[in-house]
Amino acid sequence: MIKINVSSIPLKDVIADLAKAFNTNVTDNFGEYEVKLPKDIGEGYIRGINFEGGLGLIIYNCTFLGDTQISYIVDQIHPLKFLYVLNGNLTHHFEGEESDKHILSQYQNAIVSSSNNKGHILNFKANVPTTLNSIEMIVETFKKTMHVDFAQVQDGLNELFTDEETNGNFYHKGFFSLKTADLFKELFEYQRTDIVRIIFLQGMTYQVLSQEIVEYLDDKLCPDGRVLRQTEINQIKNAGDYIDINIGDTITVEAIAQEVGLNINKLQQGFKILYGDTVNTYVQKKRFDLAKNLMLNTDYNISEIINRIGLNSKSYFSKIFRAEYGMSPSEYRKRNKINHH
């Protein structure tokens, strides 16, 4: 296992420590610091940026060649961390508590705060592409910046903004919402590399943080939740299975939503996150996959195939098939069946 120790708090110095451990350099883009993993370590990058008001953001987008442990050990109060796993999985534990590891998988998030200056240990599995975003909050600085009497905040937030000298670790784990996932998607797709990017990143970090607080309170005050959580994600996966099983029937978005117990908006949002498509586009792709399989592996005529994939118009199928593949179904069968066998 590769073991890396980080003994700094400002994210500029965190990235510098990582670069030193990787024996490589740091790039600086208007205060967004990045270290790229050398080929003998893996591939990808780790970025860090500090904002005004005690907030910072670390983005891990990397695949390590070997099991890798990154230990954040400093002799002072650690930032409050908001961890979000967008891809892959990892474990987190507090310094000296290795037997109490918390597994974080895709779509899971955790809020973690250590007591008595205990460090945070992250473990990344070998050859597992992992994307982890960590919002770092220096609580005392953040509280002063907000100019708010935190004694008056909602009871459910007291644990988050507690005294920095707390005697106990704080750990809260759950599944982040589709809205949060959309915010991160927007963050990763943003292409600018100038000072406007830094303003954008700060704005997005505050948006994610505000959404996280809403979801945290939702977990505390309303156990069933008002935002899409893992139960709904499982329902969306069930919807995908339902489509696979019933692809030969007439399938409507309304019928799918009713079958799995979701409203249409949540169903559509979930498909965009999990599958990258609308429900109808997902259904069409599944129909194309089945149609191609039947064309290459059976002697069904095109009309029979159309019936088996849940359509009833040969002209419509030919039109959408040609738009997708640049040829008619008959031409596709003729060109590919010989090569397939």
Salt bridges, closest charged atoms under 4 A:
GLU32 OE1 - ARG197 NE 2.73
GLU34 OE2 - LYS36 NZ 2.46
GLU34 OE1 - ARG47 NE 2.41
GLU97 OE2 - LYS118 NZ 2.48
GLU98 OE2 - LYS101 NZ 3.88
ASP100 OD2 - HIS102 NE2 3.91
GLU136 OE1 - LYS81 NZ 2.69
GLU140 OE2 - LYS144 NZ 3.98
GLU159 OE1 - LYS220 NZ 2.96
GLU189 OE2 - LYS185 NZ 2.70
ASP194 OD2 - ARG192 NH2 2.56
ASP218 OD1 - ARG226 NH2 3.15
ASP219 OD2 - HIS172 NE2 3.26
ASP219 OD1 - ARG229 NH2 2.98
GLU232 OE2 - LYS266 NZ 3.84
ASP244 OD1 - LYS286 NZ 3.49
ASP277 OD2 - LYS285 NZ 2.94
ASP299 OD1 - LYS337 NZ 3.35
GLU331 OE1 - ARG322 NH2 3.89
